[in-house]
């Protein structure tokens, strides 16, 4: 009887530690949580590092005893960075070349994806291949032809050099968003379209009244990705906008020289210090964080539903 109880206890402990299928036991859960903590730390550490250093004074930076945590919160770094970035003025131009093409690109990608998912037409597979090729081909290959084209059109160094490509489905990584909508619209049963057509609805009515309301998560996902990519893009902005339109990222690229020019040479000991550059970076990141926290529920839902295939 005692040996039987010992056997039962051993089996119970084994099931508790390793579970029934080695994937639901305590050991497996501990390993998963440790892995998630490590991955989370890898992603969060740069942000925590920026926040910590952005509040350090010059004395803290020069003090070898101060490592990550500042002795006191030094807000002048943000004040100086705010002035150098010309924050409100530059924020307006940044939102113009980011928000507008992101909205346009999301809608156009939805329209193209709906067309590929719902209609059969000649050379459909070939055209889909061209769409995918626009993402596979390195953007550096097409930069010079685009530059020459925009110069001949007279839209170089204007916001139209960013907005027009998005309007014609050639925005930043547009192919990804077209494929996202294509995949999502394939998931929607075609019987909904057929029922609406029986009631006399046209294709545009079906698109706006049925397809779009059902694909709101995909719209949110595509818009957020598009917004972030346009916001962080510096290569295209520098090439096409030049000196015509100035964005926050372009100001950050010239932050050191701009700091010296605006605040004067008497501040030379501060002009290149890491804390002020970290504060400027945090000011640029802040709008992205705000947008994500507002839309995170729809964003997660969209990520969850985009990969599901249908009929």
LONU-505447 format. One record per residue: residue number from 1; residue in one letter; x, y, z of N, C-alpha, C in turn. Coordinates in steps of 0.2 Angstrom, whole numbers, always signed. Example, Ala and Ser with C-alpha at 12.3 -4.5 7.8 and 13.67 -1.06 7.14 Angstrom:
REM residues 2
(1 'A' (+66 -28 +39) (+62 -22 +39) (+66 -16 +39))
(2 'S' (+64 -11 +35) (+68 -5 +36) (+64 +0 +39))
REM end
This chain:
REM residues 311
(1 'X' (+4 -6 +0) (+0 +0 +0) (+4 +6 +0))
(2 'X' (+10 +6 +4) (+14 +12 +4) (+18 +13 -2))
(3 'X' (+20 +7 -5) (+23 +8 -12) (+19 +11 -17))
(4 'X' (+12 +9 -17) (+7 +11 -22) (+6 +19 -21))
(5 'X' (+6 +21 -14) (+5 +28 -13) (+11 +32 -16))
(6 'X' (+17 +29 -15) (+23 +33 -17) (+23 +33 -25))
(7 'X' (+21 +28 -28) (+20 +28 -35) (+16 +33 -38))
(8 'X' (+10 +34 -34) (+5 +39 -36) (+8 +46 -35))
(9 'X' (+12 +47 -29) (+15 +54 -28) (+20 +55 -33))
(10 'X' (+24 +50 -35) (+29 +52 -40) (+25 +54 -47))
(11 'X' (+20 +50 -49) (+17 +52 -55) (+13 +58 -55))
(12 'X' (+11 +60 -49) (+8 +67 -48) (+13 +72 -49))
(13 'X' (+19 +71 -45) (+24 +76 -46) (+26 +77 -53))
(14 'X' (+27 +71 -56) (+29 +71 -63) (+25 +75 -68))
(15 'X' (+18 +74 -67) (+13 +77 -71) (+13 +85 -70))
(16 'X' (+14 +86 -63) (+14 +93 -61) (+20 +97 -64))
(17 'X' (+26 +93 -65) (+32 +97 -67) (+32 +97 -75))
(18 'X' (+30 +91 -78) (+31 +90 -85) (+24 +90 -89))
(19 'X' (+19 +89 -85) (+12 +89 -89) (+11 +82 -92))
(20 'X' (+6 +82 -96) (+4 +76 -99) (+7 +75 -106))
(21 'X' (+9 +81 -109) (+12 +81 -116) (+18 +85 -116))
(22 'X' (+21 +86 -110) (+28 +90 -110) (+27 +97 -112))
(23 'X' (+21 +100 -113) (+19 +107 -115) (+15 +110 -110))
(24 'X' (+12 +107 -105) (+8 +110 -100) (+10 +109 -93))
(25 'X' (+16 +107 -92) (+19 +107 -85) (+22 +113 -83))
(26 'X' (+24 +113 -76) (+27 +119 -73) (+34 +121 -76))
(27 'X' (+38 +115 -78) (+44 +117 -81) (+44 +120 -87))
(28 'X' (+39 +118 -92) (+38 +121 -98) (+36 +128 -98))
(29 'X' (+32 +129 -93) (+29 +136 -92) (+35 +141 -89))
(30 'X' (+39 +138 -85) (+44 +142 -82) (+49 +144 -88))
(31 'X' (+51 +139 -92) (+55 +141 -98) (+52 +146 -103))
(32 'X' (+46 +145 -104) (+42 +150 -109) (+43 +157 -106))
(33 'X' (+41 +157 -99) (+41 +164 -96) (+48 +167 -96))
(34 'X' (+53 +163 -95) (+60 +165 -95) (+62 +168 -102))
(35 'X' (+60 +164 -107) (+61 +166 -114) (+58 +173 -116))
(36 'X' (+51 +173 -113) (+48 +179 -115) (+51 +185 -111))
(37 'X' (+53 +184 -105) (+56 +190 -101) (+63 +192 -105))
(38 'X' (+67 +187 -107) (+73 +189 -110) (+71 +193 -117))
(39 'X' (+67 +190 -121) (+65 +194 -127) (+62 +201 -126))
(40 'X' (+58 +201 -121) (+55 +208 -119) (+60 +213 -116))
(41 'X' (+65 +210 -113) (+71 +214 -110) (+75 +217 -116))
(42 'X' (+76 +212 -121) (+80 +214 -127) (+77 +220 -131))
(43 'X' (+70 +220 -131) (+66 +225 -135) (+65 +231 -130))
(44 'X' (+65 +231 -124) (+63 +236 -120) (+70 +240 -117))
(45 'X' (+75 +237 -117) (+81 +240 -115) (+83 +246 -118))
(46 'X' (+83 +246 -125) (+85 +253 -128) (+80 +258 -126))
(47 'X' (+74 +257 -126) (+69 +262 -124) (+71 +264 -117))
(48 'X' (+72 +260 -112) (+73 +262 -105) (+80 +265 -105))
(49 'X' (+85 +263 -109) (+91 +267 -109) (+90 +274 -111))
(50 'X' (+86 +275 -116) (+85 +282 -119) (+81 +286 -114))
(51 'X' (+76 +283 -110) (+72 +287 -105) (+77 +289 -100))
(52 'X' (+81 +284 -97) (+86 +286 -92) (+91 +291 -93))
(53 'X' (+94 +291 -99) (+99 +295 -101) (+96 +302 -103))
(54 'X' (+90 +302 -105) (+87 +309 -107) (+86 +313 -101))
(55 'X' (+85 +310 -95) (+84 +314 -89) (+91 +316 -85))
(56 'X' (+96 +314 -88) (+103 +315 -84) (+106 +322 -86))
(57 'X' (+108 +325 -81) (+112 +331 -82) (+119 +330 -84))
(58 'X' (+123 +335 -86) (+130 +334 -88) (+134 +331 -83))
(59 'X' (+132 +333 -77) (+136 +331 -71) (+135 +323 -70))
(60 'X' (+129 +321 -71) (+128 +314 -71) (+131 +310 -76))
(61 'X' (+132 +313 -82) (+135 +309 -87) (+142 +309 -86))
(62 'X' (+145 +314 -83) (+153 +314 -82) (+154 +310 -75))
(63 'X' (+149 +309 -71) (+151 +305 -65) (+151 +298 -66))
(64 'X' (+157 +295 -65) (+157 +287 -66) (+153 +283 -61))
(65 'X' (+151 +286 -56) (+147 +283 -51) (+139 +282 -53))
(66 'X' (+137 +287 -58) (+131 +286 -60) (+131 +282 -67))
(67 'X' (+127 +277 -67) (+126 +273 -73) (+120 +274 -77))
(68 'X' (+115 +271 -74) (+108 +271 -78) (+103 +276 -75))
(69 'X' (+103 +276 -68) (+98 +280 -65) (+101 +287 -63))
(70 'X' (+97 +292 -66) (+100 +299 -64) (+99 +301 -57))
(71 'X' (+103 +305 -54) (+102 +307 -47) (+96 +312 -46))
(72 'X' (+94 +315 -52) (+88 +319 -52) (+86 +320 -59))
(73 'X' (+79 +321 -59) (+76 +322 -66) (+78 +329 -69))
(74 'X' (+82 +329 -74) (+84 +335 -77) (+80 +337 -84))
(75 'X' (+76 +341 -83) (+71 +342 -89) (+74 +347 -94))
(76 'X' (+79 +350 -93) (+82 +355 -98) (+84 +352 -104))
(77 'X' (+86 +345 -104) (+88 +342 -110) (+82 +342 -115))
(78 'X' (+76 +341 -112) (+70 +341 -116) (+68 +348 -119))
(79 'X' (+70 +353 -115) (+68 +360 -117) (+73 +362 -122))
(80 'X' (+80 +360 -122) (+84 +361 -127) (+83 +358 -133))
(81 'X' (+81 +351 -133) (+79 +347 -139) (+73 +350 -142))
(82 'X' (+68 +352 -138) (+62 +355 -141) (+64 +361 -145))
(83 'X' (+68 +365 -143) (+70 +371 -147) (+74 +369 -153))
(84 'X' (+79 +365 -152) (+83 +363 -158) (+79 +360 -164))
(85 'X' (+74 +356 -162) (+70 +352 -167) (+65 +357 -170))
(86 'X' (+64 +362 -167) (+58 +367 -169) (+52 +363 -169))
(87 'X' (+50 +360 -163) (+46 +354 -163) (+39 +355 -166))
(88 'X' (+35 +360 -164) (+29 +361 -167) (+29 +362 -174))
(89 'X' (+33 +366 -176) (+33 +368 -184) (+35 +362 -188))
(90 'X' (+41 +358 -185) (+43 +353 -189) (+38 +347 -188))
(91 'X' (+35 +346 -183) (+29 +341 -182) (+24 +342 -187))
(92 'X' (+22 +348 -189) (+17 +349 -194) (+19 +346 -201))
(93 'X' (+25 +348 -203) (+27 +345 -209) (+28 +338 -209))
(94 'X' (+31 +335 -203) (+32 +328 -203) (+25 +324 -203))
(95 'X' (+20 +327 -200) (+13 +324 -200) (+10 +324 -207))
(96 'X' (+12 +329 -211) (+9 +330 -218) (+12 +325 -222))
(97 'X' (+19 +324 -222) (+22 +319 -226) (+22 +312 -223))
(98 'X' (+18 +311 -218) (+18 +304 -215) (+10 +302 -214))
(99 'X' (+6 +306 -211) (-1 +304 -210) (-5 +304 -217))
(100 'X' (-4 +309 -221) (-8 +309 -227) (-6 +304 -232))
(101 'X' (+0 +302 -233) (+2 +296 -238) (+0 +290 -234))
(102 'X' (+0 +289 -228) (-2 +283 -224) (-9 +282 -225))
(103 'X' (-13 +287 -224) (-21 +286 -225) (-22 +284 -233))
(104 'X' (-19 +288 -237) (-20 +287 -244) (-18 +280 -246))
(105 'X' (-12 +278 -244) (-9 +271 -246) (-14 +266 -243))
(106 'X' (-16 +266 -237) (-21 +261 -234) (-27 +260 -238))
(107 'X' (-30 +266 -240) (-36 +265 -244) (-35 +262 -251))
(108 'X' (-30 +265 -254) (-28 +262 -261) (-26 +255 -261))
(109 'X' (-22 +253 -256) (-21 +246 -255) (-27 +241 -254))
(110 'X' (-32 +244 -250) (-38 +241 -249) (-42 +240 -255))
(111 'X' (-42 +245 -259) (-46 +245 -266) (-42 +239 -270))
(112 'X' (-36 +240 -271) (-32 +235 -275) (-33 +228 -273))
(113 'X' (-32 +227 -266) (-33 +220 -263) (-40 +217 -264))
(114 'X' (-45 +222 -264) (-52 +219 -265) (-53 +217 -272))
(115 'X' (-50 +221 -277) (-50 +219 -284) (-47 +213 -285))
(116 'X' (-41 +211 -283) (-38 +205 -284) (-42 +199 -281))
(117 'X' (-45 +200 -275) (-48 +195 -271) (-55 +193 -274))
(118 'X' (-58 +198 -277) (-65 +197 -279) (-67 +197 -287))
(119 'X' (-62 +199 -291) (-63 +199 -298) (-58 +194 -301))
(120 'X' (-60 +191 -307) (-56 +188 -311) (-55 +192 -318))
(121 'X' (-49 +193 -320) (-48 +197 -326) (-42 +194 -329))
(122 'X' (-41 +196 -336) (-35 +194 -339) (-28 +196 -336))
(123 'X' (-23 +192 -336) (-17 +193 -333) (-17 +195 -326))
(124 'X' (-22 +192 -322) (-22 +193 -315) (-16 +191 -311))
(125 'X' (-14 +185 -313) (-8 +182 -309) (-2 +186 -311))
(126 'X' (-1 +188 -317) (+5 +192 -319) (+5 +198 -315))
(127 'X' (-1 +202 -315) (-1 +208 -311) (+0 +207 -304))
(128 'X' (-2 +202 -301) (+0 +200 -294) (+7 +199 -293))
(129 'X' (+10 +196 -298) (+17 +195 -298) (+21 +202 -298))
(130 'X' (+19 +206 -302) (+22 +213 -303) (+21 +217 -296))
(131 'X' (+15 +216 -293) (+14 +219 -286) (+19 +216 -281))
(132 'X' (+20 +209 -281) (+25 +206 -277) (+32 +209 -278))
(133 'X' (+34 +209 -285) (+40 +211 -287) (+42 +218 -285))
(134 'X' (+37 +223 -284) (+39 +230 -282) (+41 +229 -274))
(135 'X' (+40 +224 -271) (+43 +223 -264) (+49 +220 -264))
(136 'X' (+50 +215 -269) (+56 +211 -269) (+62 +215 -271))
(137 'X' (+61 +219 -277) (+66 +223 -280) (+68 +228 -275))
(138 'X' (+75 +229 -273) (+77 +234 -268) (+75 +241 -271))
(139 'X' (+73 +245 -266) (+71 +252 -268) (+77 +256 -271))
(140 'X' (+83 +254 -269) (+88 +258 -272) (+89 +258 -279))
(141 'X' (+86 +252 -282) (+86 +251 -289) (+82 +256 -293))
(142 'X' (+76 +258 -290) (+71 +263 -293) (+72 +270 -291))
(143 'X' (+77 +271 -286) (+77 +278 -283) (+79 +283 -289))
(144 'X' (+84 +282 -293) (+86 +286 -298) (+81 +287 -303))
(145 'X' (+78 +282 -306) (+72 +283 -311) (+67 +288 -308))
(146 'X' (+65 +286 -301) (+60 +290 -298) (+62 +298 -297))
(147 'X' (+68 +298 -296) (+71 +305 -295) (+70 +309 -301))
(148 'X' (+72 +306 -307) (+72 +309 -313) (+65 +311 -315))
(149 'X' (+60 +306 -314) (+53 +307 -316) (+50 +313 -312))
(150 'X' (+52 +313 -305) (+49 +318 -301) (+52 +325 -303))
(151 'X' (+58 +325 -305) (+61 +331 -307) (+58 +334 -313))
(152 'X' (+57 +329 -318) (+53 +331 -324) (+46 +333 -323))
(153 'X' (+43 +331 -318) (+36 +332 -317) (+36 +339 -312))
(154 'X' (+41 +341 -310) (+41 +347 -306) (+39 +346 -299))
(155 'X' (+39 +340 -296) (+36 +339 -289) (+42 +337 -284))
(156 'X' (+48 +338 -287) (+54 +336 -282) (+54 +342 -277))
(157 'X' (+56 +340 -271) (+57 +344 -265) (+50 +347 -263))
(158 'X' (+45 +343 -265) (+38 +345 -262) (+35 +339 -259))
(159 'X' (+29 +340 -255) (+26 +334 -252) (+23 +329 -257))
(160 'X' (+22 +332 -264) (+19 +328 -269) (+23 +322 -271))
(161 'X' (+30 +323 -270) (+34 +317 -272) (+33 +311 -267))
(162 'X' (+30 +312 -261) (+28 +307 -257) (+21 +305 -257))
(163 'X' (+17 +310 -259) (+9 +308 -259) (+7 +305 -265))
(164 'X' (+10 +307 -271) (+8 +304 -277) (+10 +297 -278))
(165 'X' (+15 +294 -276) (+17 +287 -277) (+12 +283 -272))
(166 'X' (+10 +286 -266) (+5 +282 -262) (-2 +282 -265))
(167 'X' (-3 +287 -269) (-10 +288 -272) (-11 +283 -278))
(168 'X' (-5 +281 -281) (-6 +276 -287) (-3 +269 -284))
(169 'X' (-3 +267 -278) (-2 +261 -276) (+6 +259 -276))
(170 'X' (+10 +264 -276) (+17 +264 -276) (+21 +267 -270))
(171 'X' (+17 +267 -265) (+20 +270 -259) (+25 +266 -255))
(172 'X' (+27 +267 -249) (+32 +264 -245) (+29 +257 -243))
(173 'X' (+32 +252 -246) (+30 +245 -245) (+22 +244 -246))
(174 'X' (+20 +247 -251) (+13 +246 -253) (+11 +239 -254))
(175 'X' (+15 +235 -257) (+14 +228 -259) (+12 +224 -253))
(176 'X' (+15 +225 -247) (+13 +221 -241) (+6 +223 -239))
(177 'X' (+4 +229 -240) (-3 +231 -238) (-8 +228 -243))
(178 'X' (-6 +228 -249) (-11 +225 -254) (-12 +217 -253))
(179 'X' (-6 +214 -251) (-7 +207 -249) (-11 +206 -243))
(180 'X' (-10 +210 -238) (-14 +210 -232) (-22 +210 -234))
(181 'X' (-24 +215 -237) (-31 +216 -239) (-33 +210 -244))
(182 'X' (-29 +208 -248) (-30 +203 -253) (-32 +196 -249))
(183 'X' (-28 +195 -244) (-29 +189 -240) (-35 +190 -235))
(184 'X' (-36 +196 -233) (-42 +197 -228) (-49 +196 -232))
(185 'X' (-49 +199 -238) (-55 +199 -242) (-57 +192 -245))
(186 'X' (-51 +188 -246) (-53 +181 -248) (-56 +177 -242))
(187 'X' (-55 +180 -236) (-58 +176 -230) (-66 +178 -230))
(188 'X' (-68 +184 -232) (-75 +185 -232) (-79 +181 -237))
(189 'X' (-84 +178 -235) (-88 +173 -239) (-91 +177 -245))
(190 'X' (-91 +174 -251) (-93 +178 -257) (-101 +178 -257))
(191 'X' (-104 +174 -253) (-111 +174 -252) (-114 +180 -250))
(192 'X' (-110 +184 -246) (-112 +191 -244) (-113 +195 -250))
(193 'X' (-108 +195 -254) (-108 +199 -261) (-114 +197 -265))
(194 'X' (-115 +190 -266) (-120 +188 -270) (-127 +190 -267))
(195 'X' (-128 +190 -260) (-134 +192 -258) (-136 +199 -259))
(196 'X' (-130 +203 -258) (-131 +211 -259) (-133 +212 -267))
(197 'X' (-130 +208 -271) (-131 +209 -278) (-138 +207 -280))
(198 'X' (-141 +202 -277) (-148 +200 -278) (-153 +206 -276))
(199 'X' (-151 +209 -270) (-155 +215 -268) (-153 +221 -272))
(200 'X' (-149 +221 -277) (-148 +227 -282) (-142 +231 -280))
(201 'X' (-138 +229 -276) (-132 +233 -274) (-127 +232 -279))
(202 'X' (-123 +238 -281) (-118 +238 -285) (-111 +236 -282))
(203 'X' (-106 +236 -286) (-100 +234 -283) (-97 +239 -278))
(204 'X' (-97 +245 -280) (-95 +250 -275) (-99 +250 -269))
(205 'X' (-105 +249 -269) (-109 +249 -263) (-107 +243 -259))
(206 'X' (-106 +237 -262) (-104 +232 -258) (-97 +233 -255))
(207 'X' (-93 +236 -259) (-86 +238 -256) (-86 +242 -250))
(208 'X' (-90 +248 -250) (-90 +252 -245) (-95 +250 -239))
(209 'X' (-100 +247 -241) (-105 +245 -235) (-104 +238 -232))
(210 'X' (-100 +234 -236) (-99 +227 -233) (-92 +226 -232))
(211 'X' (-88 +226 -237) (-81 +225 -237) (-77 +229 -232))
(212 'X' (-78 +236 -232) (-74 +240 -228) (-76 +239 -220))
(213 'X' (-82 +239 -218) (-84 +238 -211) (-81 +231 -209))
(214 'X' (-81 +226 -213) (-79 +220 -210) (-71 +219 -210))
(215 'X' (-68 +224 -213) (-60 +224 -213) (-57 +230 -209))
(216 'X' (-61 +232 -205) (-58 +238 -200) (-51 +236 -197))
(217 'X' (-51 +229 -194) (-44 +228 -191) (-39 +228 -196))
(218 'X' (-40 +226 -202) (-35 +226 -207) (-33 +233 -209))
(219 'X' (-38 +238 -209) (-36 +245 -210) (-32 +248 -205))
(220 'X' (-34 +246 -199) (-30 +248 -193) (-23 +246 -193))
(221 'X' (-22 +239 -195) (-15 +236 -195) (-11 +239 -201))
(222 'X' (-14 +240 -206) (-10 +243 -212) (-9 +250 -211))
(223 'X' (-13 +254 -208) (-12 +261 -207) (-6 +262 -202))
(224 'X' (-6 +258 -196) (-1 +259 -191) (+6 +257 -194))
(225 'X' (+6 +252 -198) (+13 +250 -201) (+15 +255 -206))
(226 'X' (+10 +257 -210) (+12 +263 -215) (+14 +269 -211))
(227 'X' (+10 +271 -206) (+12 +277 -203) (+19 +277 -199))
(228 'X' (+20 +271 -196) (+27 +270 -193) (+32 +270 -198))
(229 'X' (+31 +267 -204) (+37 +266 -209) (+38 +273 -212))
(230 'X' (+33 +277 -214) (+34 +283 -216) (+37 +288 -211))
(231 'X' (+35 +287 -205) (+38 +292 -200) (+45 +291 -199))
(232 'X' (+47 +284 -199) (+54 +283 -198) (+59 +283 -204))
(233 'X' (+55 +284 -210) (+59 +284 -216) (+63 +291 -217))
(234 'X' (+70 +290 -218) (+74 +296 -219) (+77 +296 -226))
(235 'X' (+79 +290 -229) (+82 +290 -235) (+78 +293 -241))
(236 'X' (+72 +291 -241) (+67 +294 -246) (+66 +301 -245))
(237 'X' (+64 +303 -239) (+63 +310 -237) (+69 +314 -239))
(238 'X' (+75 +312 -237) (+81 +316 -239) (+82 +317 -246))
(239 'X' (+80 +311 -250) (+82 +312 -257) (+76 +316 -261))
(240 'X' (+70 +315 -259) (+65 +318 -263) (+63 +325 -260))
(241 'X' (+63 +325 -254) (+61 +332 -251) (+66 +337 -251))
(242 'X' (+72 +335 -250) (+78 +339 -250) (+77 +345 -244))
(243 'X' (+78 +351 -247) (+77 +357 -242) (+70 +360 -243))
(244 'X' (+66 +356 -247) (+60 +359 -248) (+55 +358 -242))
(245 'X' (+55 +352 -239) (+51 +351 -233) (+56 +348 -228))
(246 'X' (+55 +350 -222) (+59 +348 -216) (+55 +343 -211))
(247 'X' (+58 +337 -210) (+54 +333 -205) (+58 +333 -198))
(248 'X' (+55 +330 -193) (+59 +329 -187) (+65 +324 -188))
(249 'X' (+64 +319 -192) (+70 +314 -193) (+76 +318 -196))
(250 'X' (+74 +322 -201) (+79 +326 -204) (+83 +331 -199))
(251 'X' (+79 +334 -195) (+82 +338 -190) (+86 +334 -185))
(252 'X' (+84 +328 -183) (+88 +324 -179) (+95 +322 -182))
(253 'X' (+95 +321 -189) (+101 +319 -192) (+106 +325 -192))
(254 'X' (+104 +331 -191) (+108 +337 -191) (+108 +340 -184))
(255 'X' (+106 +336 -179) (+105 +338 -172) (+111 +342 -169))
(256 'X' (+117 +339 -170) (+123 +342 -167) (+125 +349 -169))
(257 'X' (+125 +349 -176) (+126 +356 -179) (+121 +361 -178))
(258 'X' (+115 +359 -178) (+109 +363 -177) (+109 +366 -169))
(259 'X' (+111 +361 -165) (+111 +363 -158) (+117 +369 -157))
(260 'X' (+122 +368 -160) (+128 +373 -159) (+126 +379 -162))
(261 'X' (+122 +379 -168) (+120 +385 -171) (+115 +389 -168))
(262 'X' (+110 +385 -165) (+104 +389 -161) (+106 +391 -154))
(263 'X' (+109 +387 -150) (+111 +389 -144) (+117 +392 -142))
(264 'X' (+121 +392 -148) (+128 +396 -147) (+134 +392 -145))
(265 'X' (+140 +395 -147) (+146 +391 -145) (+147 +391 -138))
(266 'X' (+144 +395 -134) (+145 +395 -126) (+143 +389 -123))
(267 'X' (+138 +386 -127) (+135 +379 -124) (+139 +373 -127))
(268 'X' (+145 +374 -130) (+149 +369 -133) (+150 +363 -129))
(269 'X' (+151 +364 -123) (+152 +358 -119) (+146 +353 -119))
(270 'X' (+140 +356 -120) (+134 +352 -120) (+131 +350 -127))
(271 'X' (+134 +353 -132) (+130 +352 -139) (+130 +345 -141))
(272 'X' (+135 +341 -139) (+135 +335 -142) (+134 +329 -136))
(273 'X' (+131 +332 -131) (+131 +327 -125) (+125 +322 -127))
(274 'X' (+126 +316 -124) (+121 +311 -126) (+114 +312 -123))
(275 'X' (+114 +315 -118) (+107 +316 -114) (+102 +320 -119))
(276 'X' (+105 +325 -122) (+101 +329 -126) (+98 +326 -132))
(277 'X' (+103 +322 -135) (+101 +318 -141) (+96 +313 -139))
(278 'X' (+97 +310 -133) (+92 +305 -131) (+85 +308 -130))
(279 'X' (+85 +314 -127) (+79 +318 -126) (+75 +320 -133))
(280 'X' (+79 +322 -138) (+77 +323 -145) (+74 +317 -148))
(281 'X' (+77 +311 -147) (+75 +305 -149) (+68 +303 -146))
(282 'X' (+67 +304 -140) (+61 +302 -136) (+56 +307 -138))
(283 'X' (+57 +313 -140) (+52 +318 -142) (+49 +315 -149))
(284 'X' (+54 +312 -153) (+52 +310 -160) (+48 +303 -159))
(285 'X' (+50 +299 -154) (+46 +293 -153) (+39 +294 -150))
(286 'X' (+39 +299 -146) (+32 +300 -142) (+26 +299 -146))
(287 'X' (+25 +303 -152) (+19 +302 -156) (+18 +295 -158))
(288 'X' (+23 +291 -160) (+22 +284 -162) (+19 +280 -156))
(289 'X' (+22 +281 -150) (+19 +278 -144) (+12 +280 -142))
(290 'X' (+10 +286 -143) (+3 +288 -142) (-1 +285 -147))
(291 'X' (+0 +285 -153) (-4 +282 -158) (-5 +274 -157))
(292 'X' (+0 +271 -155) (+0 +264 -154) (-5 +262 -148))
(293 'X' (-4 +266 -142) (-8 +265 -136) (-15 +266 -137))
(294 'X' (-16 +271 -142) (-23 +272 -143) (-27 +267 -147))
(295 'X' (-23 +264 -152) (-25 +259 -157) (-23 +252 -156))
(296 'X' (-20 +251 -150) (-17 +244 -149) (-22 +238 -150))
(297 'X' (-28 +239 -147) (-33 +234 -147) (-35 +232 -154))
(298 'X' (-36 +237 -158) (-38 +235 -165) (-32 +233 -169))
(299 'X' (-26 +235 -167) (-20 +233 -170) (-19 +225 -169))
(300 'X' (-19 +223 -163) (-18 +216 -161) (-24 +212 -164))
(301 'X' (-30 +214 -164) (-35 +211 -168) (-34 +210 -175))
(302 'X' (-31 +215 -178) (-30 +215 -185) (-24 +210 -187))
(303 'X' (-19 +210 -183) (-14 +205 -184) (-16 +198 -183))
(304 'X' (-21 +197 -178) (-23 +190 -177) (-27 +188 -183))
(305 'X' (-31 +192 -186) (-36 +190 -191) (-33 +190 -199))
(306 'X' (-28 +194 -200) (-25 +195 -206) (-23 +188 -210))
(307 'X' (-20 +184 -206) (-17 +178 -208) (-22 +172 -210))
(308 'X' (-28 +173 -208) (-33 +168 -209) (-36 +167 -216))
(309 'X' (-35 +161 -219) (-38 +161 -226) (-45 +158 -226))
(310 'X' (-49 +160 -231) (-56 +158 -231) (-57 +154 -238))
(311 'X' (-63 +155 -240) (-65 +151 -246) (-62 +154 -252))
REM end
